[in-house]
Amino acid sequence: MPDDAHARPTGEAPAPLYDVDVPTPTHAERARTLIAAMTTGTLCTLALEPVGYPYGSFVTVAFDAGDPVFLVSRMAEHTKNLLHDPRASLLVAEGGSEDPLANGRVTLLGRCRQVEDDGGSARAAFLAVHPNSAYYVDFGDFAFWTLRVESIRYIGGYGRMSWVDLDAWRAAEPDPIAPAAAGIIAHVNADHADALVLCCRAFSKATDLSSARMTGVDRYGFEMSAMTPEGPRPIRLAFPQTAGTAEDVRGALVSMVVEARATLAHH
């Protein structure tokens, strides 16, 4: 069953205007994509004083194969807490939406440990994201710590949430389209909105619509908001094949528009 099956319309809600079984990123993929763009978060440890209370700290973070990596001072309160009890969680959250609760966020729970020797892959992952930390990385009171993920809670905004399977988390990869997604969406909505209407009419049940705008794009396909007589309705369409680059997305959209025109011409 798809991850978002629980969010499908039920009861008196209108039936979907598209095939809800089209290829869609799993929650593991969505969560790994979200964290790949994050460089800060809230680290929660168990306080030494007062004993046992959750203690939240703002931290810079990188990710090594899905596990958070921190460069922290032994003088920091959260480091003292971890030396006493390694259990912790890290919350990372998107920004940008007018409604904060519509943003995606991921909470990672597990046990932290100090990385020995020179830090290895943890050090490389952290410095790649935070190059300015190179000037103090070798100070005696600083050390790399990693949180070995044991549980993952993903919330993708309203109606999209789950506890992510740990094996799926380990196997998932960030979406390669994500870094270019905002630019693709802006370009398509500004210059090719008519093409979106064609695709809706040819490949979904949203045949009676006045406009459409792209709201999301990933390696598997794209999402739109179609304006129908009943108001805006969500539409998701799949690419002919999985995209790995922004150029792949462009090619897929061009081929879909050509097919849409041919399909509509025969009706």
Secondary structure, DSSP 4 states (H G I P E B T S, - for coil): --GGGGGS--TTSPPPSS-TTS----HHHHHHHHHHT--EEEEEEE-TTTTT-EEEEEEE-EEETTEEEEEEETTSHHHHHHHH--EEEEEEE----SSGGGS-EEEEEEEEEEPPTT-HHHHHHHHHH-GGGGGTTTSTTEEEEEEEEEEEEEE-STT-EEEEPHHHHHH----TTHHHHHHHHHHHHHH-HHHHHHHHHHHSS--S-SEEEEEEE-SSEEEEEEEETTEEEEEEEE-SS---SHHHHHHHHHHHHHHHHHHHHT-
